[in-house]
Amino acid sequence: MRKFRTLDDFEEYSEDDDSGALLASLRVVARVQGITEISEQTDMTRWGLQKALSTNGNPRLENINSIMKALGYCLTPQKIIPPVAE
């Protein structure tokens, strides 16, 4: 059975500040759930959704929030706690 990446892997991406990796993860989940369905829920065209989630995409925060909500996720601010030096 093929294993798909999900947003459960997001912590790895957030540590690197790699927005391209986040968009790639969202793209994989959107493909699994159906690009057409997600585009209808977000009021985006299929092309617009795919462009926003491309590695070169630069979607507005509003679009990311809309896409994540359609996928069943939400962005939550979390305070960054620096590691304690030993």
N, C-alpha and C positions, 0 to 999 in steps of 0.2 A: 504494500500500500504506500502511495506517495505521501510524504509529509509536507504540508504547507506551513510557511511561516505565518504567524498571527501577530496581533498587537501585543500579545503576552511577552514578546521579545523586546518590547519598546524600551525597557530600562537600559539595555545594552546600547541602543541608539542614542538615548538621551544623555548618556555619559560622554559621548563623543561630540555632541552638538551637531550631529549629522542630519540636517533636514532632508537631504536626498534619501537617506535610509528610511526615515519616517515615511516619506511619500511613497517609497517603494513598498513598504509594509502595508500602507493603506491601499495601494494599488492591488496587491495580492489579495487582500481581504475583499476588496470591491469586486474583483474578478470572480472570486469564489461565490460571493453572494449575488452577483449579476450586475454588470455595468448598467444595463438598461434600467433595472429596478432602482439602483442607487441614483442614477441621473434623474429619474422621475421624482424621487423623494427629495432631492436637493434643488429641483428646478434648474438643473444645469443640463446642457446638451451632452450626449455621449462623448462627443469630441472634446468639449470643454472640460468634462470630468477627467478624461484620459490625459489631456494636456496639463491640467492642474496637478495630476498625480505622477507626471513624468519626472525623471531624474533632473531635468532642467526646468521643471515647473516652479513657478513662484506665485502660488495661490495666495489670495487675501485670507486673513484670519477668519473672516466671515465664512468663506468657502470651506476652510478646514473644519471649522465648527459644524457646519452643515453636513459635511461628508462624514465626520466622525459620529454625529448623532444618527445619521441614517444607517451606519454600521453597528450602532449599539454601544458606542463609546462616548466619552466626553474628555475634554482637556481640563485638568485640574492643576492650578498653581500649587507648587510645593516648594517650601523653603529649602535652599541648598545648605546643607550643614557640612562645612569643610572637615576633612579628616583631622583627628587630633594627632599632633606630632608626639612621638615617643621620646 
